[in-house]
Amino acid sequence: MNIGQVSERAGIPAKTIRYYEDIGLVTPKRSGNGYRAFSEADLHKLAFLARARALGFSIEDCPKLLGLYEDETRESADVKALASEHLVAIEEKIAQLREMHDTLGRLVDACHGDHRPDCPILAGLAEE
């Protein structure tokens, strides 16, 4: 498969695939004319990476995940530890987003939104 075909099938932009190649996550073969030639295994790897990224795993986590995915002697405890660590980070982000939501909600509720120049939202943003 060429990069356009694998891009379409994996649901990843060609630019991202080239980046993944640059950082060593995928290593497609090259044809005689220098074009990338992706295998089914490359496609599965790219689809795996797309799902991992969609779940918020960082690009730094991807080599670890791929290594575990490809290691048939892996221990599921290692996979669970990595996923659990990521889940804790997601929960922390959710807590931060809830706090942001609540704070901004209070500021919006406090603003009259009329013709007057005083604005509790701007005053709240200016606070330290």
N, C-alpha and C positions, 0 to 999 in steps of 0.2 A: 504494500500500500504506500502511496505517496503521502506527504504531509497533509494535503487537503482532505484526502479520504480518511486518514486516521483522526484528523481534527473533527470532522463531521461525526464519525462513529463514536468517538470518545466524549464529544461535547466540550472540547477544549479548544480555544483559539490557537492557531498555528504559532503565533508569537509566544504563547505560553509553552508550547511544546519545544520550541527552539530554546527557550530559557531553561526548561527542564533538561534538555540535552547539554546546554552549556555548563550546568552545575552537576551533571553526572547522574541524574535520576533515570534517564533513559539513554541508551546508546544504540540507535538504529544503525543498521549496516548502510554502507554507501554503494550505490551502483557504479558501473564503469564510468558514467558521465558525472559522477559526484553527487547525484541526487540521493536524498534519504530514502531508504527502503525499510518501512516498518513491518514487523511481523505481527502475528496474532498475539504473541506474548507481550510485545510492546504495547499493543492496543489494550490488553488487559491491565498492564501496569499503569497506563495513562488513565484508564477508567477508575482504577483503584485510587490513584492520586487525586482525581477530580472529586471522588466521594469523600476522601479524607479532608481535602481543602474545604468542601462544602460543609463539613462538620466542624470547621474552624481550626483544624490542626495547622500548625505553622509550617512554613517551608522547611524550617530546621527540624521539625518532627518527621517530615516525610522520609528522609533516608532511614531513620530508625524503623518507621512503620514498614517501609518496603523491605528492609532487611529481615524483619520478623515475618513478614508475609512470605518471603522467598525461602526462609529457613525452615525446612521440614522437621528439624529437631528442636525447634523453639519450644519454650515453655509458655503455656497460656498465661501464667502468672506475670510474665514480662509484658505481654500485650495488655493485660488488665491493669498493670501498674501505670503504664503510659497513658492508657485511656482514662483511668481514674484521676491521674494528675491533671489531665486536660479538662475533665469534668469539674474539678474543683476550680480551675481557672474560669470556666464558663459561669459557674455559680457566683464567683466573685464579681464578674462583669455584670451579671444580672442584678446583683445587689447594688452595684454602683449606678446602673441605669435606673433602678427603682428610686434611689436617692436623688438622682438628677431629675427624674420625672416629678417627684414630690416637691422638690425645691422650686422648679420652674412652674409647676402648677400653682403653688402658693403665690409666686410673684405675679403670674397672669391673673389670678383671682383678685389680687390686691390692686391691680391697675384698672383705673376707670375707663381707659381707652377713649377719652373724650378730647376736647380741644385744649385742655390745660397742658402746660409744659411739664409739670411734675409727673414723674413716672417711677413707680416702685420697682419696675423691672430693671431700669437703668441704675437706680439706687442700689438695688440688690447685687447687681453685677459689679458695682464699684466697691462694695464692701470687701474687706480683707478677711 
